[in-house]
Amino acid sequence: MSEKARKVYAIDRGTVIDHIPSPKAMKVVEILGVEQEGILTVGINFKSEKLGSKDIVKVENLILTAEVTDRLALVAPTATINIIENSKVVEKRTIKVPREFKGMLRCPNPNCVTNVEEVDSHFVREGEISHPAVRCHYCERLYKQPEDLVV
Ligand SMILES: [Zn+2]
């Protein structure tokens, strides 16, 4: 770990979301909706062997559950979640990227039945987990920037 990255991890208790593909950190914060809770630190553009460059988001004094962090599946599927207690990483987990997304995304097609009637959206993931695209189950349109569809 680089010296810079080590500084980001230096907290007593909280959650560090590492390996976020740059520049998705702010989108991650938006989806988690944690702006109001605890101290939030956003690190942008760290060097990463795996990703080239990566962002890190740190939330102090807040332990994020898998249910919450799995909402990052389409924005930061490569992210690793580090739970820190007493200044030590006590849990490390990855994000589960489901094959189907129901009610989580909004179809941008104004003529799609999900925008015309009271029908929950339903998308199916296609392509690589690291670069997911999603196809609307109803109008069958394919979207290559699925993070823009997150509601
Ligand atoms: Zn649709």
Backbone and ligand atoms as CSV (ligand in chain L), in Angstrom:
chain,resi,resn,atom,element,x,y,z
A,1,MET,N,N,0.846,-1.195,0.000
A,1,MET,CA,C,0.000,0.000,0.000
A,1,MET,C,C,0.886,1.251,0.000
A,2,SER,N,N,0.563,2.238,-0.807
A,2,SER,CA,C,1.364,3.461,-0.845
A,2,SER,C,C,1.155,4.270,0.427
A,3,GLU,N,N,2.068,5.193,0.686
A,3,GLU,CA,C,1.982,6.026,1.892
A,3,GLU,C,C,0.680,6.834,1.895
A,4,LYS,N,N,0.345,7.371,0.719
A,4,LYS,CA,C,-0.881,8.159,0.605
A,4,LYS,C,C,-2.113,7.323,0.947
A,5,ALA,N,N,-2.175,6.116,0.387
A,5,ALA,CA,C,-3.321,5.245,0.625
A,5,ALA,C,C,-3.371,4.844,2.098
A,6,ARG,N,N,-2.205,4.638,2.703
A,6,ARG,CA,C,-2.158,4.246,4.104
A,6,ARG,C,C,-2.807,5.324,4.986
A,7,LYS,N,N,-2.570,6.582,4.635
A,7,LYS,CA,C,-3.149,7.685,5.403
A,7,LYS,C,C,-4.666,7.643,5.380
A,8,VAL,N,N,-5.219,7.231,4.236
A,8,VAL,CA,C,-6.669,7.167,4.121
A,8,VAL,C,C,-7.228,6.118,5.076
A,9,TYR,N,N,-6.468,5.044,5.262
A,9,TYR,CA,C,-6.957,3.958,6.118
A,9,TYR,C,C,-6.852,4.281,7.606
A,10,ALA,N,N,-6.097,5.322,7.939
A,10,ALA,CA,C,-5.812,5.610,9.341
A,10,ALA,C,C,-7.010,6.198,10.079
A,11,ILE,N,N,-7.945,5.341,10.454
A,11,ILE,CA,C,-9.061,5.772,11.294
A,11,ILE,C,C,-9.286,4.734,12.387
A,12,ASP,N,N,-9.983,5.142,13.435
A,12,ASP,CA,C,-10.262,4.228,14.547
A,12,ASP,C,C,-11.353,3.241,14.177
A,13,ARG,N,N,-12.395,3.792,13.568
A,13,ARG,CA,C,-13.570,2.970,13.323
A,13,ARG,C,C,-14.293,3.531,12.105
A,14,GLY,N,N,-14.753,2.659,11.244
A,14,GLY,CA,C,-15.497,3.128,10.088
A,14,GLY,C,C,-15.371,2.187,8.912
A,15,THR,N,N,-15.646,2.710,7.725
A,15,THR,CA,C,-15.644,1.901,6.518
A,15,THR,C,C,-14.771,2.581,5.466
A,16,VAL,N,N,-13.862,1.818,4.878
A,16,VAL,CA,C,-13.051,2.344,3.788
A,16,VAL,C,C,-13.422,1.575,2.522
A,17,ILE,N,N,-13.871,2.304,1.526
A,17,ILE,CA,C,-14.215,1.687,0.243
A,17,ILE,C,C,-13.050,1.963,-0.702
A,18,ASP,N,N,-12.338,0.898,-1.026
A,18,ASP,CA,C,-11.115,1.015,-1.826
A,18,ASP,C,C,-11.367,0.457,-3.230
A,19,HIS,N,N,-10.445,0.723,-4.135
A,19,HIS,CA,C,-10.522,0.216,-5.515
A,19,HIS,C,C,-11.777,0.657,-6.253
A,20,ILE,N,N,-12.173,1.891,-6.017
A,20,ILE,CA,C,-13.263,2.472,-6.802
A,20,ILE,C,C,-12.634,2.974,-8.102
A,21,PRO,N,N,-13.170,2.579,-9.259
A,21,PRO,CA,C,-12.551,3.092,-10.490
A,21,PRO,C,C,-12.670,4.617,-10.560
A,22,SER,N,N,-11.581,5.319,-10.859
A,22,SER,CA,C,-11.616,6.777,-10.993
A,22,SER,C,C,-12.431,7.132,-12.232
A,23,PRO,N,N,-13.207,8.177,-12.236
A,23,PRO,CA,C,-13.484,9.135,-11.157
A,23,PRO,C,C,-14.867,8.926,-10.547
A,24,LYS,N,N,-15.126,7.742,-9.995
A,24,LYS,CA,C,-16.478,7.425,-9.555
A,24,LYS,C,C,-16.744,7.712,-8.075
A,25,ALA,N,N,-15.750,8.270,-7.385
A,25,ALA,CA,C,-15.898,8.460,-5.934
A,25,ALA,C,C,-17.148,9.261,-5.554
A,26,MET,N,N,-17.407,10.358,-6.262
A,26,MET,CA,C,-18.544,11.195,-5.891
A,26,MET,C,C,-19.874,10.484,-6.163
A,27,LYS,N,N,-19.874,9.674,-7.215
A,27,LYS,CA,C,-21.076,8.884,-7.530
A,27,LYS,C,C,-21.323,7.870,-6.401
A,28,VAL,N,N,-20.248,7.305,-5.893
A,28,VAL,CA,C,-20.347,6.365,-4.776
A,28,VAL,C,C,-20.969,7.059,-3.562
A,29,VAL,N,N,-20.487,8.263,-3.271
A,29,VAL,CA,C,-21.005,9.023,-2.129
A,29,VAL,C,C,-22.490,9.317,-2.333
A,30,GLU,N,N,-22.835,9.696,-3.559
A,30,GLU,CA,C,-24.221,10.012,-3.888
A,30,GLU,C,C,-25.128,8.799,-3.664
A,31,ILE,N,N,-24.689,7.647,-4.120
A,31,ILE,CA,C,-25.504,6.436,-4.001
A,31,ILE,C,C,-25.618,5.989,-2.542
A,32,LEU,N,N,-24.530,6.105,-1.807
A,32,LEU,CA,C,-24.582,5.692,-0.404
A,32,LEU,C,C,-25.403,6.674,0.426
A,33,GLY,N,N,-25.470,7.914,-0.036
A,33,GLY,CA,C,-26.240,8.922,0.692
A,33,GLY,C,C,-25.708,9.158,2.090
A,34,VAL,N,N,-24.400,9.128,2.249
A,34,VAL,CA,C,-23.810,9.271,3.588
A,34,VAL,C,C,-23.268,10.680,3.847
A,35,GLU,N,N,-23.656,11.638,3.001
A,35,GLU,CA,C,-23.111,12.996,3.151
A,35,GLU,C,C,-23.338,13.549,4.549
A,36,GLN,N,N,-24.458,13.175,5.164
A,36,GLN,CA,C,-24.824,13.792,6.432
A,36,GLN,C,C,-24.249,13.082,7.654
A,37,GLU,N,N,-23.685,11.900,7.454
A,37,GLU,CA,C,-23.292,11.108,8.607
A,37,GLU,C,C,-21.786,10.982,8.739
A,38,GLY,N,N,-21.284,11.291,9.893
A,38,GLY,CA,C,-19.864,11.091,10.164
A,38,GLY,C,C,-18.982,11.951,9.291
A,39,ILE,N,N,-17.704,11.684,9.346
A,39,ILE,CA,C,-16.751,12.443,8.540
A,39,ILE,C,C,-16.440,11.624,7.307
A,40,LEU,N,N,-16.593,12.273,6.183
A,40,LEU,CA,C,-16.396,11.588,4.923
A,40,LEU,C,C,-15.123,12.118,4.275
A,41,THR,N,N,-14.265,11.208,3.868
A,41,THR,CA,C,-13.062,11.626,3.158
A,41,THR,C,C,-13.068,10.974,1.786
A,42,VAL,N,N,-12.857,11.775,0.778
A,42,VAL,CA,C,-12.834,11.239,-0.578
A,42,VAL,C,C,-11.421,11.415,-1.132
A,43,GLY,N,N,-10.805,10.314,-1.532
A,43,GLY,CA,C,-9.472,10.367,-2.133
A,43,GLY,C,C,-9.592,10.025,-3.601
A,44,ILE,N,N,-9.056,10.891,-4.441
A,44,ILE,CA,C,-9.231,10.687,-5.875
A,44,ILE,C,C,-7.890,10.467,-6.544
A,45,ASN,N,N,-7.885,9.522,-7.497
A,45,ASN,CA,C,-6.710,9.315,-8.332
A,45,ASN,C,C,-5.472,8.755,-7.656
A,46,PHE,N,N,-5.642,7.746,-6.838
A,46,PHE,CA,C,-4.494,7.020,-6.317
A,46,PHE,C,C,-3.988,6.083,-7.411
A,47,LYS,N,N,-2.709,5.768,-7.386
A,47,LYS,CA,C,-2.190,4.784,-8.339
A,47,LYS,C,C,-2.651,3.401,-7.904
A,48,SER,N,N,-3.055,2.607,-8.885
A,48,SER,CA,C,-3.479,1.252,-8.582
A,48,SER,C,C,-2.927,0.302,-9.632
A,49,GLU,N,N,-2.315,-0.791,-9.172
A,49,GLU,CA,C,-1.801,-1.771,-10.129
A,49,GLU,C,C,-2.941,-2.430,-10.874
A,50,LYS,N,N,-4.040,-2.660,-10.149
A,50,LYS,CA,C,-5.170,-3.359,-10.749
A,50,LYS,C,C,-5.936,-2.483,-11.739
A,51,LEU,N,N,-6.174,-1.213,-11.352
A,51,LEU,CA,C,-7.102,-0.373,-12.114
A,51,LEU,C,C,-6.440,0.781,-12.868
A,52,GLY,N,N,-5.124,0.988,-12.684
A,52,GLY,CA,C,-4.484,2.164,-13.262
A,52,GLY,C,C,-4.594,3.315,-12.287
A,53,SER,N,N,-5.824,3.830,-12.108
A,53,SER,CA,C,-6.035,4.797,-11.033
A,53,SER,C,C,-7.330,4.447,-10.328
A,54,LYS,N,N,-7.372,4.800,-9.052
A,54,LYS,CA,C,-8.531,4.418,-8.260
A,54,LYS,C,C,-8.889,5.536,-7.303
A,55,ASP,N,N,-10.108,5.505,-6.819
A,55,ASP,CA,C,-10.561,6.431,-5.793
A,55,ASP,C,C,-10.808,5.643,-4.511
A,56,ILE,N,N,-10.742,6.344,-3.404
A,56,ILE,CA,C,-11.032,5.727,-2.109
A,56,ILE,C,C,-12.020,6.622,-1.364
A,57,VAL,N,N,-13.040,6.019,-0.783
A,57,VAL,CA,C,-13.982,6.782,0.037
A,57,VAL,C,C,-13.931,6.216,1.447
A,58,LYS,N,N,-13.783,7.099,2.417
A,58,LYS,CA,C,-13.684,6.673,3.809
A,58,LYS,C,C,-14.829,7.311,4.587
A,59,VAL,N,N,-15.540,6.501,5.338
A,59,VAL,CA,C,-16.613,7.013,6.171
A,59,VAL,C,C,-16.267,6.707,7.616
A,60,GLU,N,N,-16.010,7.744,8.389
A,60,GLU,CA,C,-15.624,7.525,9.778
A,60,GLU,C,C,-16.826,7.249,10.661
A,61,ASN,N,N,-16.657,6.331,11.605
A,61,ASN,CA,C,-17.675,6.018,12.610
A,61,ASN,C,C,-18.952,5.430,12.054
A,62,LEU,N,N,-18.893,4.902,10.859
A,62,LEU,CA,C,-20.083,4.287,10.283
A,62,LEU,C,C,-19.675,2.956,9.650
A,63,ILE,N,N,-20.290,1.871,10.140
A,63,ILE,CA,C,-20.021,0.550,9.588
A,63,ILE,C,C,-21.107,0.263,8.556
A,64,LEU,N,N,-20.731,0.225,7.301
A,64,LEU,CA,C,-21.731,-0.001,6.249
A,64,LEU,C,C,-21.954,-1.496,6.049
A,65,THR,N,N,-23.220,-1.896,6.022
A,65,THR,CA,C,-23.541,-3.305,5.833
A,65,THR,C,C,-23.413,-3.676,4.350
A,66,ALA,N,N,-23.363,-4.978,4.094
A,66,ALA,CA,C,-23.258,-5.467,2.712
A,66,ALA,C,C,-24.479,-5.029,1.908
A,67,GLU,N,N,-25.620,-4.983,2.570
A,67,GLU,CA,C,-26.849,-4.571,1.898
A,67,GLU,C,C,-26.688,-3.166,1.304
A,68,VAL,N,N,-26.027,-2.309,2.043
A,68,VAL,CA,C,-25.803,-0.932,1.573
A,68,VAL,C,C,-24.721,-0.888,0.499
A,69,THR,N,N,-23.588,-1.524,0.766
A,69,THR,CA,C,-22.478,-1.404,-0.186
A,69,THR,C,C,-22.746,-2.167,-1.492
A,70,ASP,N,N,-23.614,-3.166,-1.470
A,70,ASP,CA,C,-23.940,-3.874,-2.715
A,70,ASP,C,C,-24.674,-2.969,-3.702
A,71,ARG,N,N,-25.188,-1.829,-3.210
A,71,ARG,CA,C,-25.816,-0.876,-4.131
A,71,ARG,C,C,-24.798,-0.231,-5.063
A,72,LEU,N,N,-23.507,-0.460,-4.778
A,72,LEU,CA,C,-22.459,0.099,-5.623
A,72,LEU,C,C,-22.107,-0.816,-6.790
A,73,ALA,N,N,-22.842,-1.939,-6.919
A,73,ALA,CA,C,-22.517,-2.956,-7.915
A,73,ALA,C,C,-22.314,-2.411,-9.329
A,74,LEU,N,N,-23.107,-1.408,-9.708
A,74,LEU,CA,C,-23.012,-0.920,-11.084
A,74,LEU,C,C,-22.044,0.250,-11.245
A,75,VAL,N,N,-21.664,0.855,-10.154
A,75,VAL,CA,C,-20.785,2.021,-10.213
A,75,VAL,C,C,-19.345,1.616,-9.949
A,76,ALA,N,N,-19.180,0.761,-8.969
A,76,ALA,CA,C,-17.837,0.370,-8.546
A,76,ALA,C,C,-17.789,-1.123,-8.262
A,77,PRO,N,N,-18.009,-1.944,-9.311
A,77,PRO,CA,C,-18.048,-3.398,-9.076
A,77,PRO,C,C,-16.720,-3.946,-8.571
A,78,THR,N,N,-15.635,-3.223,-8.808
A,78,THR,CA,C,-14.312,-3.689,-8.397
A,78,THR,C,C,-13.960,-3.292,-6.968
A,79,ALA,N,N,-14.828,-2.517,-6.328
A,79,ALA,CA,C,-14.498,-1.963,-5.009
A,79,ALA,C,C,-14.324,-3.051,-3.957
A,80,THR,N,N,-13.441,-2.761,-2.998
A,80,THR,CA,C,-13.320,-3.627,-1.832
A,80,THR,C,C,-13.735,-2.814,-0.609
A,81,ILE,N,N,-14.468,-3.484,0.267
A,81,ILE,CA,C,-14.993,-2.826,1.458
A,81,ILE,C,C,-14.169,-3.279,2.658
A,82,ASN,N,N,-13.640,-2.312,3.375
A,82,ASN,CA,C,-12.831,-2.622,4.565
A,82,ASN,C,C,-13.521,-2.039,5.795
A,83,ILE,N,N,-13.852,-2.915,6.731
A,83,ILE,CA,C,-14.469,-2.456,7.974
A,83,ILE,C,C,-13.371,-2.330,9.025
A,84,ILE,N,N,-13.316,-1.165,9.636
A,84,ILE,CA,C,-12.237,-0.891,10.586
A,84,ILE,C,C,-12.772,-0.659,11.995
A,85,GLU,N,N,-12.223,-1.421,12.922
A,85,GLU,CA,C,-12.549,-1.246,14.341
A,85,GLU,C,C,-11.222,-1.171,15.099
A,86,ASN,N,N,-11.133,-0.278,16.064
A,86,ASN,CA,C,-9.900,-0.115,16.834
A,86,ASN,C,C,-8.672,0.004,15.927
A,87,SER,N,N,-8.789,0.773,14.864
A,87,SER,CA,C,-7.703,1.048,13.914
A,87,SER,C,C,-7.225,-0.176,13.136
A,88,LYS,N,N,-7.973,-1.277,13.191
A,88,LYS,CA,C,-7.569,-2.462,12.441
A,88,LYS,C,C,-8.669,-2.891,11.473
A,89,VAL,N,N,-8.268,-3.432,10.338
A,89,VAL,CA,C,-9.245,-3.962,9.388
A,89,VAL,C,C,-9.769,-5.279,9.947
A,90,VAL,N,N,-11.046,-5.314,10.326
A,90,VAL,CA,C,-11.612,-6.519,10.921
A,90,VAL,C,C,-12.435,-7.322,9.913
A,91,GLU,N,N,-12.784,-6.681,8.804
A,91,GLU,CA,C,-13.529,-7.397,7.770
A,91,GLU,C,C,-13.194,-6.785,6.428
A,92,LYS,N,N,-13.035,-7.654,5.425
A,92,LYS,CA,C,-12.726,-7.209,4.070
A,92,LYS,C,C,-13.698,-7.946,3.173
A,93,ARG,N,N,-14.432,-7.237,2.353
A,93,ARG,CA,C,-15.325,-7.960,1.457
A,93,ARG,C,C,-15.408,-7.268,0.102
A,94,THR,N,N,-15.871,-8.011,-0.884
A,94,THR,CA,C,-16.049,-7.446,-2.214
A,94,THR,C,C,-17.534,-7.175,-2.424
A,95,ILE,N,N,-17.856,-6.618,-3.559
A,95,ILE,CA,C,-19.243,-6.275,-3.850
A,95,ILE,C,C,-19.882,-7.383,-4.684
A,96,LYS,N,N,-21.054,-7.756,-4.277
A,96,LYS,CA,C,-21.781,-8.777,-5.032
A,96,LYS,C,C,-22.482,-8.083,-6.200
A,97,VAL,N,N,-22.178,-8.517,-7.410
A,97,VAL,CA,C,-22.817,-7.914,-8.574
A,97,VAL,C,C,-23.899,-8.860,-9.080
A,98,PRO,N,N,-25.159,-8.524,-8.826
A,98,PRO,CA,C,-26.229,-9.442,-9.224
A,98,PRO,C,C,-26.424,-9.460,-10.742
A,99,ARG,N,N,-27.113,-10.466,-11.209
A,99,ARG,CA,C,-27.376,-10.564,-12.639
A,99,ARG,C,C,-28.619,-9.747,-13.021
A,100,GLU,N,N,-29.508,-9.575,-12.059
A,100,GLU,CA,C,-30.723,-8.813,-12.351
A,100,GLU,C,C,-30.931,-7.710,-11.327
A,101,PHE,N,N,-31.500,-6.615,-11.789
A,101,PHE,CA,C,-31.768,-5.469,-10.920
A,101,PHE,C,C,-33.243,-5.129,-11.033
A,102,LYS,N,N,-33.947,-5.249,-9.937
A,102,LYS,CA,C,-35.375,-4.942,-9.958
A,102,LYS,C,C,-35.684,-3.732,-9.094
A,103,GLY,N,N,-36.313,-2.730,-9.714
A,103,GLY,CA,C,-36.736,-1.548,-8.976
A,103,GLY,C,C,-35.603,-0.613,-8.566
A,104,MET,N,N,-34.378,-0.929,-8.959
A,104,MET,CA,C,-33.210,-0.148,-8.521
A,104,MET,C,C,-32.820,0.935,-9.509
A,105,LEU,N,N,-33.178,0.715,-10.769
A,105,LEU,CA,C,-32.744,1.606,-11.849
A,105,LEU,C,C,-33.970,2.158,-12.569
A,106,ARG,N,N,-33.757,3.282,-13.259
A,106,ARG,CA,C,-34.851,3.849,-14.038
A,106,ARG,C,C,-34.493,3.773,-15.517
A,107,CYS,N,N,-35.407,3.259,-16.313
A,107,CYS,CA,C,-35.169,3.167,-17.752
A,107,CYS,C,C,-35.309,4.565,-18.371
A,108,PRO,N,N,-34.266,5.043,-19.099
A,108,PRO,CA,C,-34.336,6.390,-19.679
A,108,PRO,C,C,-35.269,6.500,-20.880
A,109,ASN,N,N,-35.745,5.398,-21.396
A,109,ASN,CA,C,-36.644,5.427,-22.549
A,109,ASN,C,C,-38.043,5.898,-22.111
A,110,PRO,N,N,-38.453,7.103,-22.559
A,110,PRO,CA,C,-39.740,7.638,-22.091
A,110,PRO,C,C,-40.938,6.783,-22.498
A,111,ASN,N,N,-40.763,5.992,-23.540
A,111,ASN,CA,C,-41.879,5.149,-24.001
A,111,ASN,C,C,-41.898,3.770,-23.357
A,112,CYS,N,N,-40.907,3.501,-22.532
A,112,CYS,CA,C,-40.843,2.196,-21.870
A,112,CYS,C,C,-42.033,2.052,-20.920
A,113,VAL,N,N,-42.596,0.857,-20.863
A,113,VAL,CA,C,-43.786,0.618,-20.037
A,113,VAL,C,C,-43.540,1.000,-18.571
A,114,THR,N,N,-42.261,0.900,-18.133
A,114,THR,CA,C,-41.963,1.214,-16.726
A,114,THR,C,C,-42.110,2.711,-16.439
A,115,ASN,N,N,-42.114,3.535,-17.505
A,115,ASN,CA,C,-42.305,4.976,-17.322
A,115,ASN,C,C,-43.729,5.409,-17.631
A,116,VAL,N,N,-44.510,4.507,-18.176
A,116,VAL,CA,C,-45.875,4.838,-18.585
A,116,VAL,C,C,-46.874,4.274,-17.579
A,117,GLU,N,N,-46.587,3.078,-17.101
A,117,GLU,CA,C,-47.487,2.443,-16.137
A,117,GLU,C,C,-46.762,2.181,-14.821
A,118,GLU,N,N,-47.511,1.763,-13.821
A,118,GLU,CA,C,-46.913,1.466,-12.512
A,118,GLU,C,C,-46.261,0.085,-12.548
A,119,VAL,N,N,-45.143,-0.001,-13.247
A,119,VAL,CA,C,-44.423,-1.269,-13.349
A,119,VAL,C,C,-43.020,-1.047,-12.806
A,120,ASP,N,N,-42.562,-1.929,-11.935
A,120,ASP,CA,C,-41.198,-1.817,-11.416
A,120,ASP,C,C,-40.199,-2.102,-12.527
A,121,SER,N,N,-39.105,-1.341,-12.529
A,121,SER,CA,C,-38.090,-1.578,-13.550
A,121,SER,C,C,-37.437,-2.944,-13.322
A,122,HIS,N,N,-36.923,-3.492,-14.393
A,122,HIS,CA,C,-36.279,-4.804,-14.334
A,122,HIS,C,C,-35.182,-4.823,-15.408
A,123,PHE,N,N,-33.939,-4.914,-14.954
A,123,PHE,CA,C,-32.808,-4.922,-15.878
A,123,PHE,C,C,-31.998,-6.191,-15.701
A,124,VAL,N,N,-31.404,-6.635,-16.801
A,124,VAL,CA,C,-30.532,-7.802,-16.757
A,124,VAL,C,C,-29.132,-7.352,-17.142
A,125,ARG,N,N,-28.163,-7.766,-16.361
A,125,ARG,CA,C,-26.778,-7.389,-16.616
A,125,ARG,C,C,-26.193,-8.167,-17.787
A,126,GLU,N,N,-25.396,-7.466,-18.586
A,126,GLU,CA,C,-24.678,-8.121,-19.681
A,126,GLU,C,C,-23.220,-7.704,-19.597
A,127,GLY,N,N,-22.354,-8.497,-20.198
A,127,GLY,CA,C,-20.942,-8.109,-20.268
A,127,GLY,C,C,-20.173,-8.405,-18.990
A,128,GLU,N,N,-18.946,-7.918,-18.984
A,128,GLU,CA,C,-18.010,-8.174,-17.902
A,128,GLU,C,C,-18.485,-7.551,-16.585
A,129,ILE,N,N,-18.171,-8.216,-15.486
A,129,ILE,CA,C,-18.533,-7.665,-14.182
A,129,ILE,C,C,-17.811,-6.332,-13.943
A,130,SER,N,N,-16.583,-6.200,-14.472
A,130,SER,CA,C,-15.843,-4.954,-14.255
A,130,SER,C,C,-16.355,-3.807,-15.129
A,131,HIS,N,N,-17.043,-4.111,-16.220
A,131,HIS,CA,C,-17.638,-3.077,-17.075
A,131,HIS,C,C,-19.065,-3.464,-17.440
A,132,PRO,N,N,-19.947,-3.501,-16.454
A,132,PRO,CA,C,-21.274,-4.027,-16.738
A,132,PRO,C,C,-22.128,-3.093,-17.591
A,133,ALA,N,N,-22.946,-3.694,-18.424
A,133,ALA,CA,C,-23.992,-2.964,-19.141
A,133,ALA,C,C,-25.300,-3.613,-18.690
A,134,VAL,N,N,-26.415,-2.913,-18.847
A,134,VAL,CA,C,-27.689,-3.514,-18.459
A,134,VAL,C,C,-28.701,-3.362,-19.580
A,135,ARG,N,N,-29.545,-4.378,-19.726
A,135,ARG,CA,C,-30.590,-4.329,-20.736
A,135,ARG,C,C,-31.949,-4.311,-20.040
A,136,CYS,N,N,-32.807,-3.402,-20.479
A,136,CYS,CA,C,-34.150,-3.323,-19.916
A,136,CYS,C,C,-34.938,-4.560,-20.342
A,137,HIS,N,N,-35.527,-5.210,-19.357
A,137,HIS,CA,C,-36.288,-6.423,-19.617
A,137,HIS,C,C,-37.536,-6.109,-20.453
A,138,TYR,N,N,-38.036,-4.889,-20.342
A,138,TYR,CA,C,-39.289,-4.546,-21.029
A,138,TYR,C,C,-39.071,-3.991,-22.433
A,139,CYS,N,N,-38.298,-2.910,-22.563
A,139,CYS,CA,C,-38.132,-2.316,-23.902
A,139,CYS,C,C,-36.881,-2.837,-24.607
A,140,GLU,N,N,-36.091,-3.644,-23.904
A,140,GLU,CA,C,-34.922,-4.327,-24.462
A,140,GLU,C,C,-33.788,-3.402,-24.884
A,141,ARG,N,N,-33.823,-2.138,-24.454
A,141,ARG,CA,C,-32.704,-1.256,-24.772
A,141,ARG,C,C,-31.510,-1.600,-23.890
A,142,LEU,N,N,-30.311,-1.450,-24.483
A,142,LEU,CA,C,-29.077,-1.739,-23.758
A,142,LEU,C,C,-28.437,-0.428,-23.319
A,143,TYR,N,N,-28.021,-0.365,-22.063
A,143,TYR,CA,C,-27.383,0.838,-21.538
A,143,TYR,C,C,-25.983,0.503,-21.047
A,144,LYS,N,N,-25.004,1.251,-21.579
A,144,LYS,CA,C,-23.612,0.941,-21.255
A,144,LYS,C,C,-23.074,1.748,-20.074
A,145,GLN,N,N,-23.837,2.719,-19.615
A,145,GLN,CA,C,-23.435,3.489,-18.422
A,145,GLN,C,C,-24.505,3.278,-17.336
A,146,PRO,N,N,-24.603,2.059,-16.825
A,146,PRO,CA,C,-25.718,1.752,-15.920
A,146,PRO,C,C,-25.746,2.605,-14.656
A,147,GLU,N,N,-24.580,3.176,-14.266
A,147,GLU,CA,C,-24.599,3.992,-13.041
A,147,GLU,C,C,-25.459,5.239,-13.199
A,148,ASP,N,N,-25.662,5.678,-14.468
A,148,ASP,CA,C,-26.510,6.857,-14.699
A,148,ASP,C,C,-27.988,6.545,-14.468
A,149,LEU,N,N,-28.308,5.252,-14.375
A,149,LEU,CA,C,-29.700,4.843,-14.242
A,149,LEU,C,C,-30.118,4.634,-12.786
A,150,VAL,N,N,-29.129,4.659,-11.898
A,150,VAL,CA,C,-29.420,4.404,-10.483
A,150,VAL,C,C,-30.316,5.502,-9.931
A,151,VAL,N,N,-31.395,5.109,-9.266
A,151,VAL,CA,C,-32.318,6.124,-8.724
A,151,VAL,C,C,-32.056,6.345,-7.236
L,1,ZN,ZN,ZN,-37.136,0.110,-20.705
